[in-house]
């Protein structure tokens, strides 16, 4: 199967990957401006770099690059989703703990 045809939808939307990547990088840099933000500001920067490098690889695939570029791009997008999922689970866990603590304080 042709790699370009298989990834056509991703290749057509590379601009959106780049926009989202720049958003994450800028967001991470702005977070790093505060002391508390330094603890978590590196994460959106990393996610942005992953998306941007994936978009660059997809550009190469669209220009007739080989399947190795496609595989590396998909691996970077996969890592982005894994990290985002872990962050979402940690966030929900923190919300549950804080909510439970707040209810305990409120009703005691």
MOKANOR-V542870 format. One record per pair of residues at least 24 apart in sequence whose C-alpha atoms are under 7 Angstrom apart, sorted by the first residue. I is the first residue (numbers start at 1). J is the second residue. D is the distance in whole Angstrom. If there is no record, write none. Layout:
I/J/D ; I/J/D
This chain:
3/67/6 ; 4/61/6 ; 4/62/6 ; 11/58/6 ; 11/59/7 ; 11/62/6 ; 14/55/5 ; 17/51/6 ; 17/52/7 ; 17/55/6 ; 18/51/7 ; 18/52/5 ; 18/55/6 ; 21/48/4 ; 21/49/6 ; 21/51/5 ; 21/52/5 ; 22/48/6 ; 24/48/5 ; 47/80/6 ; 50/76/6 ; 50/80/7 ; 51/77/7
